[in-house]
Structure formats: C-alpha cells, structure tokens
Amino acid sequence: MFKLIFKNMKAKDWVAFFGIFILTLFQIAFMMNIVSCIGLLTAAVQNSRTNGTDEILKYGFLMIICAILMGAIEVIIRFIASSAASRVVTRMRSRLYERVNEFAIADFASFSTESLITRTTNDMQNVHLAWLTFLKTAFMAPVTMVWSIILMSKYASSSLTTVTAIWLFVLVAAVAVLLLLVTPKFKIVQKLTDALNVASRENLTGVRVVRAFNAETYQEGKFEKVNTEFTKVQIFTGRALAVFTPLVMMVMMGLSLSILWASAYGIHGFDVKAATEAFAKTNSFVMLASQIIMSFILIITLIVIWPRASVSAKRINEVIKHEVSVLDTDKPVAFKESGTIEFKNVGFAYPGADKEAVSDISFKVKQGETIAFIGATGSGKTTIINMIPRMADCTRGEVLVDGVNVKDVLQSDLRDRIGYAPQRGFLFKGDIKENIAFSNPDMDLSDVRWAAEIADADGFVSAKRNGYDSDVAQGGSNFSGGQKQRLCIARAVAAKPEILIFDDSFSAP
C-alpha cells in the first residue's frame, strides 16, 4: 500500500508529510509539559498553606497556554493531513480512470464493470481513510510512547512498572486475537461488495425484462442471497470490533486503579512530606501511563483500518498495473491512402480460447465502396469490426487502414479516421446536441442537424419541446431502441470520418 501511495505523492505532499512530523514533535512537547506541570501543581496544592497560591496560578496558567497551543497545532495537522491525503487519492483515482480508458475489449474480461466501479469508489475511500489516519497518528503514537517511557523513568518504581507492563500485555494480546479474527473478513467484504453491485446493476438495467416476465421474486431472491452473506460478514466484524472500545476503557481504568493502589500500598508508613512527594510523582506516572495507552489505541486504530485498506490498495493496483493488450507503437508511420480497409489472412482468438473466433479473413475495401458481413449470431461479425479501430488486435495476419498496419499508427490518429455506431446504442447523460457532437464538443448546431437528418433523427428531435437541447438520461433510457440507434448513427456521421462502421445499427428502425 505504501508503494502505491508514495508513487502518487509529489513534492508538495512530501513537504506536508515532513511538516506534520515537525508539528507533531511540538504538539507532544506541549503535552509532556502539561504532564510535568500536573505533578508540580499537585505538590503546589498540598503546600499551598505554607507557600501560598502563586505556584498554583503559575503552573495552572502554563498548562492552559500549553493546551491552547496543542489544540491549535492539532487543527493545523488535521488540515494539512486532510489536504495531503485527498490530493494523493485524487491522483490515484485519476490514474485508475485513465488506465481503464486504455483497456481493450480483451482487458475488460479480467475485471467486471461492477468490480471496476467498486475499485474506483469504495476501495479508494478505504485507502483515503487509512492514509488520512496514518498521517494523523503514525508520528504521534510512537513518539508519544517513547517520550512517555523516558519521562516515566523519573517516577518509576518496580511495582508501578510491573503493573503497567501487565496491562499493556493484556491490551496487545487481546488486540492480536481481534485482528486475527477480523482481518480475513475484509477481503470477503470487498468481494461481496462487488457481488452486491452486480445484483443491483443487473436488476436496474434489466428492469423491463424483469417486469415483463414477472421475475421480481426471482431477482429479489438473488439479491437477498448476496445481501444476507454480506450482512453476516459485516455483523461478525462489527461485533468483533465492538469489543475494542470497552476493552480499551477497561485497560485504562484498570491501569489507573492499579497504579494508584500500588502507589498507596508503597507509601504506607511514609511521613507527610514523603507521602506528598510520592503522591505527586504517582499522578505524573498515571498521566504518562495513560499517554502510553492512548498511543497504543492510536496504533491499534490504524492497525484495524490498515488490513482492509491494504486489500483495497491491492485491488486498485491490479487495475493500474494491468498490462493493456493494445498498445501504441513507439515509432508511428504516416497513412498512405484514404478510406481503405484491408485484411490479410487475419485470425483472432480470445484470451484462453482453444481455437480462433475467426480465421483466414482476407478482403479489401476501397474508398467509396461498401462491404457487409452476414452470418449467424456468434459467427464473428463484431469481432472483425473490432479489429479495425483496434478495440482488439488480431492474433494472426494483418489489418490495414489507409494502406498501413493498424499496429504501426497511433490509436488516436486511427480512430480520428473512423466513425463507429455500436451494436447496442448507448447515449451519454446530457442533451441531444452533446451526444451527436461527441467527437467535437464545439460543433455548430447546423452540423449537428445535418448529421441528424442523414440518420433520419431530425424529425423526432425537432418534435421535442427543447429540440436538440432536450435532456438525455443516463444510457439514453428516455429514448426508444430505434431512436437511440439513429442518434448513434448521427454521432458517427457528425465526425465526418473517412470510414464509417455500423455494427448492426439498423435493426430497430
């Protein structure tokens, strides 16, 4: 996880990282000054009858100043940590999004759509929370612990040290058992989150089919099965972690009572002056022991969060590190022709397949010509089409566009020459004009309308109240199948490409 985070940190984030460390040192210094003042204040109160209240006011005022400075530094640390963590996770999310945009069709077989959504949202949130917690606690806890142990040596006795060690051992042992129980469940939670997204998304996108076949009960059963499994795991981890807070409170109270009891037992028989000095030291020791316990709590909080975040970071890194199957060449060449496509003994096999989906495909289409592929469902028509704009690369032979092998040019240059209408019409949320002008957002309305007229879409678009400014719902769900196809054809035509590809785009007139 650190490797993933550090790769996304820039100079400003490293400055924040070390700045938090320096500020934490000042914060702990003020905290320890308060602890030291407690012992002195206790002694001053007990001696106030003879020495007056000047020392009480002095130490009290000093403690107030230190507390105010501690609070101010804490606010600054939280502000810096929140900004730094957000910047790092924002870059990480952008890298993930950019990597997914580079995926070819074969690459999506490694990750479901639902899983990619979970990795971009829920997994990123887990990493963000863990890194934010780390920035706020990773320096504070160990430095406080070490500093407290050093100061405790001034007040320590064998009995007080033994009592403190016993309670710390109880806390560490209990937390170790707790982590062994819940850590394996975090990976299961993320997988079940993917499954919940699958069930929800499938039901929402297929709601018309579900209702047409009265399959609501069947779909509810599928969702209920995943939901129940997810709930059981969440309840288990929730109940296990619910023990954490009472356990910490028990240790803190038990430690304080044990130290006071051991101290009271130790000073039995002392004279008043010796007892007063011992009691003041005991108060300081209790405060320092509490600081050690609080440091353990901070470390344990981070330890509890970290395993789940590590699982999430691994899932994110799997996408970022995934080797894309279709890559740009380092030495692109220039196109030689205009509007031509040629296949030379092309074969294509999907990853892991025993045989090729299409074999020995050879043809050439010149500018102004049209070619149609006719065949049964699953015969490879879409597979052939996908190899032209390099949504997938052939595993054998050559695919040439404008006289050049598609692997020898940049994908962006290749796709600038191609207009594509997919088999399943898809529209983006926005308005009709934005969808048709997808290749060029600055396109004039006259060009948009020209493309719509060619696709026979201008009639139903103009009939709408807002015309080309009419809203488009996500996926184009507020349009019929035929209307979506016509708008997709208009989008392909509006780019004015050399080559037009229609993948069964006329099936719903």
N, C-alpha and C positions, 0 to 999 in steps of 0.2 A: 504493500500500500504506500509506504514512504517513497518508493521508487516512482510510482505513478504520480504522486503529489509533487515531488521535487522536480520532475520533468516539466511540470506546468507552472513552476514558480519563476518569476522574473526578478530583476534587481530590486524593484520596489517591495516585493514580497519578502525578499531576504532581509532588507532593511527593517521591515516590520517585525520579522522573526527575531532578529537580534535586539531590536528596540524593546520588544516585550520582555526579553530576558533581563535587560538592564533595569527596566521599570520594576520587574518582579523583585529584583535584589533590593531596591529602595523600599518597596512595599513590605518585604519581610523584615528589613531593618527597623522600620517603624513599629511593626508588630512585636518584635522582640524587645524593643524599648518599652512598649506597654507592659509586657510580661515582667520585665525587670522592675518597672515602677510599681507593680502590684505588691511585690514583696516589700519594697521600701515604704509604700503607702500603708501597708498593714502594720509595719513597725512604727510608723509615724503616728497612726491612730492609737496604738497601745501606749505610746509615750507622750500623747498629747497633753496629759495632765501636768507634766513637768516641763515639756518643751514648747507648749502652745500649738497653734494650728497653722503656723507658717509653712511647715513642711508638707502638711496635708494639702494646702492650697497649691503649693509648688508642684507636687507630684500629680495632683489632680488636673491642673492646668496643662501640664506636659502630656498627660495621657489624652486629653481632649484634642490637643494640637496634632498628636500622632494619629489619632483616629480619623480626624478630618483629612489629613494628608493621605492616609491609607485608602480612604473612600475615594478621593479624587484620582489617585493612581489606578484604583480598580476600574473606575469608569473609563479612563483613558485606555487601559489594557483591553477592556471588552470592546471598545470602539475600534481599536486597531485590529484586534483579532477577528471581529466580525467582517470588517472590510477585506482583510487579507484572505480569509477563508472563502468569502464569496467570490473574490477575483479568481482564485485558483480553480474553484469548482466551475465557474463560468467558462474558463478556458478549456477545462476538461470536457464540459458538455459540448462546446463548440467543436473540439477535436473529434468527439464521438459522432456528432451530427455530420461533419464533413466526411468522416470515414464511411459512414453508411451511404452517403450520397455517391461515393466512389464504387460501391458494390455493383457487381454484375449480377445477372439473374442467378447464376450458379452459387454466388456467395450468400444470397438470401436463404438458401437451403440449410445453411449452418445455423441460422438464427430465425426464429419465428418473428412475425411482426409484433406480436404481443410481448415477446421477450425483449425486443429492442426498445419498445415503449417503456417497459419496466426498468430497463437499464438506464434509460435517459432520465427517468423521473425518480422512482423510489430508490434505486441504487445510488444515484447521485446525491439524494437527500441524506442517505446513510453516511456516505463519505464526508459530506459537508458537516454534518453534526459531529462526527468523530474528529475531524481536523480542527473544528472550532473548539471542541472540548480539549483537545491536545494543546492548542495554543494557550488556552486559559489556565491549564492545570499542570502541564508537563514540566514546566520550570518551577512552579510554585510548590508542588508537593515534595520533590526530593530535596530542594534547597532548604525548605522549612524544616524537614525532618532532620537533616544533618545539622543545621544551625541549632535546633532544639536539643539534640543529643549533646552537642558541645557545651551548651549552657547548663544542661542538667547535671553535668559533672561537678558544677559548683555546689549543687544542693543534694547530690545523690548520696544514698546510703545503700548498703547491701539489701536491706528489706524492701526499700522503695523500688530499687532497680529490678529485683526479683518479681515483685507484684506487677510492674509494668510489662516485663517480658512475658509473663504468663498470659496476660490479657491480649497482648499483641499476637501471641501464638494462637490463641483461640480464634481471633479475628481472621488471621491469614488462613488457618486450616478450614474454617467454615466457608470462606470465600472461594478457596480452591475447589472444595466439593461442589459449591454452587456453580462455578464456571464449567466444571466437568459435566454437569447435568444439562446446562442450557446452551453451551457453545455448538454442539452438533445440530441443535434445532434451528439455528439461524439460517443455515444453508437450505434446510427444508422449507423454511418460511418464504425465502426468495423464490424457490421453485413453485410453491403453491400460489404465490402472488402472480407469477406468470400464468398458471392454470386458471386463476380467477379472471384475469384479463381475457384469456381465450374464451372462457364461457360467457362472459359479459358481452364481449365484442361480437361473438358469433350470434348471440341472441338478438342484439340490436341491429346488426347489419342484415340479418335474415328474418326480421320480424314479419314481413309479408308472407314468406313461405311458412313460418311457424303458425301464423293465424289461419292461413289457407288450409292447412292440414290438421287444425285443432291440436297442435302438438305442444301447447303451452305446458301441460303437465309433464311431458317428457323432458322438455328443456329445463323446467324447474327442478326436476329430479337430477339432471346432470349438474346444474349449478349447486344444488343442495349438497351433493356428494363432495364436491371440491370445497364448498364453504364450510361444511362440517369438519373436514380434515384440517383446514386452515384454522378454524376456531379452536380445535383440540390442541394444536401446537401452540397457538397464542395463549390459551388458558394455562397450559403447562409452564411456559416460560414466564408468564405473568405471575403465577403463583410462586414459582421458584424465586423470582426477583422481589416478590412482595416480602420475603423474609429479610431482605437486605437492610432496609431502614430500621426495623425493630432490633435486628442483630447489632447494628452499629450503636443504637441508643443504649442497648444493654451493656455493650462493651464500655462505652463512655461513662455511663453511670457506675458500672461495676468497678472500673478503674479508679474513678474519683473516690468512691467509698472505700475501696481497698487501700488507696494511698493514705487517706485520712485516718483510717483505722490503724494502719501500720505506723503512721507517724504518732498518733495518740498513744499507742502502745509503747513506742520508743521513747517518748518524752515523759513517761510516767516516772515520777520521783524527781524530776528536774526542779530547780528553783525557778522563781517567776521570770527572771531575766533570761535564763537559758531557754525556758519554755517559750517565751515570747519570740526569741530569735529563731528557734526551731519551727514555730508555727508560721512565721513569715516565709521561711525557706520552703515549708511544705506547700503554701499557697502558690509560690512560684513554680514549684515542681509539678503541682497539679495542672497549672496552666500550660507548662511545657509538654507534659504528657498528653494533654488534650490536643495540643498542636500536632503532636506526632500522630495521634489517632485521626485527626482531621486530614492530615497528609495522606494517611493510608486510605481514607474514604475517597479523596480526590483520585488517587491512583486506581483504586478499585472501580470507581465510576468509569474511568477511562478504559479499564480492562474489560468491563461489562459491555461497553459500547463497541470496542475495537473489533472483536471477532466478527460481528455482523457486518461492520463496515469493511473488514478485510475480504469477506465473501463478496460483497458488492463491488469492491475495487477490482477483484479478480474477474468478475463478470464484465465490468467496464473495459478492463484491459484486454480481454479476449476479443472484443469488437475492434478496439483501436489497433491491436497487433495482428488482426486477421489479414492474411496475405490476399490481396484482391486478385482475382483471376484475370481481369482485363486491365492491363497497364499501358500507359503511353510510352512510345518509343523515345529514346534519348536523342535520336537524330531523325526528326521528321523530314519527309520529302514533299515536293510540290505535286499537286494534282496535274495530270497530263491531258485530261479530256473534260467533257462537260456532260453531265446527265447520263452516264453509262454505269451499268452494273454487270459484273461477270463472275460466275462461279466456275472454278476449275477443279473437278474431281473432289468436291467438298464432302467431308464426313463429319458428323458431330455425335459425341457420346456424352451423356450426363455423368457427373462425378459418381463413381461407384457402380455404374451400369455395366452389365456383362456384354452388351452389344450396342452398336451405334443406333441413334434415333433416326438419322437419315444417312444415306451412303451414296457415294459416287454421283453427286449432283453437279451437273455442268450445264450452263446456259449463258447467254449474253443478251442484254437489253440495251439498245442504243437510245440516244436522245429522241424523244417524240414517240417511242414505242411503249406498248403496254404488255405486261405479262401477268397471267393469272394462274394461281396454284389451286387445283381442285383435288380433293381427296377426302377420305373418311375422317371422322373425328380421331385425333391422335396419330394421324399419319405423318405429322412433322411440318405442316404448313407454317405455323407460328415459329417453329424452331428455325426454319430457313430465313424467315423475315428478321428474326432477332439477330442474325449474324451480320446483316447489312450495316446497321448503326452500331455494331459491336456491343450489343447488350449481352452477347455471348460470343466467344471466339470458337471458330471451327477447330476441331481436333485433328483434322487431316485436310489437305488441299489448300486452296487459296480463294479468298473473297476479295474481288477488286471493285473499287468505286472510282469512277473517273480515271480509269487506267492505272490505279495504284492500289497495292495491297492495303487493306484497311488497317493492318497492324503497323504500317510504316508511316501513318499520319497521326496527328493529334486527334483525340476523340472529339474535342470541341469543334475543330475545323471540319471533321467528317459530318458531325450532326448538324452543323450550320447549313449543309447542303441537302438535308433530308427533312421532309415533313412527314409526321407519323400520326396516324389515327389508330388507337389501340382497339383490340377486340372488345374489351369491356370499357365503355365510355366512362371517363372519370372527369368530373369538374371540381374546381377548387372553390372554397368559400370566398365570396367577394361579390362581384357583379358580372354580368354577361360580357361587357366590354373587356374587363380584365382577363377573362378566360380566353376570349378569342385572340386578344393581343398578348398572349402569354410569352411569345418569343421576343416581343419588343413592347415593353410597357408604355412607351411614348408614341405608339402607333396612332395615327389620326383616325377619327371616327369614320371618315369616308372609306378608308382601307378596311376597317373592321366590317363595315356594312357590305363592302364589295365581297369579302370572303364569305359572309353570311348568306348573301344572295347566291353565290356559287353552290353553297351547301344546302340551299333551299331552307334556310333557317330564318331569313329576314321576316317572313310572314308572321310566324308565331311570336317572334321577339318584338316586332313593331306593335303587335296587338296588346302587349302588356302595358300597364299604366305608365311605368317608368322606362319603357323601351330597353335600350342597351344598358341602362343604369339599374335595371331590375336585379334584385338580390339573388344570389346563388347559394343554396345551403351546402353544407359540407358533403362532398361526394356527389353533388347535384341531385340530392334526394327530392327536391321540389320540381323536378322535370321528369317527363316520361322517358322510357328507354330510347324511343326514336328521336326525341328532342335532344337528348344527351349525345347521341351519335352524330346528329347534324352539327351540333356545336363543336364537337371534337374534330369533325371534318373541316369546319370553318377555321378552327385553330391551326390545323395543319396547312391549309391553303394560305392563310394570312401571312405565314412566314415567307411566302413566295420562293420555295426551295427549288432546286434543280430536279430533285427526285421526290415523288410522293409515294408513301407506303400506306395501304389501307388493309388492316388485319380484320377481315370480316366485319367491316364498319357499315355495311348496308343491309344488315339482317333485320333491322326494326324500323322500316320506313314510316 
